[in-house]
Amino acid sequence: MNLPTKLTISRIVMSILIIIIMLFPFYAVNIDFPQYNVNGVLIDLRYIIAGILFIIASLTDFLDGHIARKYGLITNTGKMLDAIADKVLVNSVLIILTSTGDIHPIIPVVIVLRDIVVNAIKMEAASHGKVVAAISSGKLKTAALMIGTALTFFYNLPFEFINLRVSDFLLYFATIMSIISMIEYYNMNKKLIFDKKEE
């Protein structure tokens, strides 16, 4: 198991820890996370811990790919685990933050549907021997989504003090870019999907 794969697996583990921290009924086992009032913003330590883990996990997403490309450590197993880790981290967190009322439900709905469509396009392309590379709109979507989600965990601080909803803006921007990137992926590959030559 090479270093990029280890980083990817660590992202999956951290994702599971975030899910547990956010969803486990700690009150049932007499564990209470402290809350702090910072200039009128009530901060739950549970969110801060989950937010720190989310940031670290997001950084491994960049590092594993960078190391794999730089040192020629790209493997099929690594690519599969990386795709799984990304979805487990981002989609689970978005769903949880929706259930707690921190973000609007339209965000995870669009993001998850987009992932399903794009993954289907990539699989169809792969069945014809074509590798679908990441596009700029998709990368922009991912960056906005990661930063917006991290800010949500940290109560949109410090922007909350000046009543500037940067976290919400980035998440809605990521949602729009998800739709745009999905359309771009489709347009790039529609001939491959629909104009199949007879065997």
Helices and strands as residue ranges (DSSP letters): H 3-23, G 26-29, E 35-38, E 41-44, H 45-70, H 76-99, H 106-127, H 136-153, G 159-162, H 166-194
